[in-house]
Amino acid sequence: MDITYKIDGKVRARIRDGGEVGFYLYLYDLDSGACTHDYLQDTQALAQEQAEEDFSLALSGWQQEA
């Protein structure tokens, strides 16, 4: 299941479970919606920490997608 980080209703980041390989962190341009960055981390927590450190996305802002 994915988790997302939204700003003004637009998806800024998404973390997707990649199974055995780890968790993918995707960052999106708020205007165009285009993916601008993608990273692979071992755990969801590490992906969230990277988003916080590199892009100032607070840990409390993540939401589970339905």
N, C-alpha and C positions, 0 to 999 in steps of 0.2 A: 504494500500500500504506500502511496506517495504522501509526503507532507509538503505544504507550500507556505510561502511567506508572501503576503500581499501588501501592497502599498496603494492606498486609494482605490481598492478593489481590483487592482491589476497584479498579476503574478510577477513578482520580482525574482523569486527563487523557488526551486523545486528539488526535493531529495527523493530519489527513486531507488528502491531496493533492487540491486543487481544480482541477487542470489549469492552464489558462492564467491563471486569476484569482489563483492563489497557494495558500497552505496555511492550512487552518482549524485553530485551536486551540480545543478544547472542554474545559471544566472541569466536573466532576460532583460532586454532593454524595455523600459516602461512605455516608451512611445511606440516603437515598432512591434514589440513582442518577440523580436528575434533573439535567439540564444546567443549570448556573447561570450560565455565561459562555461567550461565543463571540467569537473574534477572527479577523481575516484578516490574514495576513502575506505578504510577497513570497516568502520562502524558509522551508524547514523549520528551518534554523538560527535564523532570526529568531523563529519561533514558540517554539522551545525556549528561547531567551534570554528572551523575554517571560515564559514560565512560570517560569523560574528567578528572574527579578527581581521579578515581581509575586506569585508564589505559593510561592516557596522550593522549587521542584521541581528537584533537582540534575540537571545534564546527564547524569550517568552512570546515572540511573534509567530512562531510556527503553528500551523493548524493541519490536522489530519484531513485528507480528502475522502469524500464518500465513495 
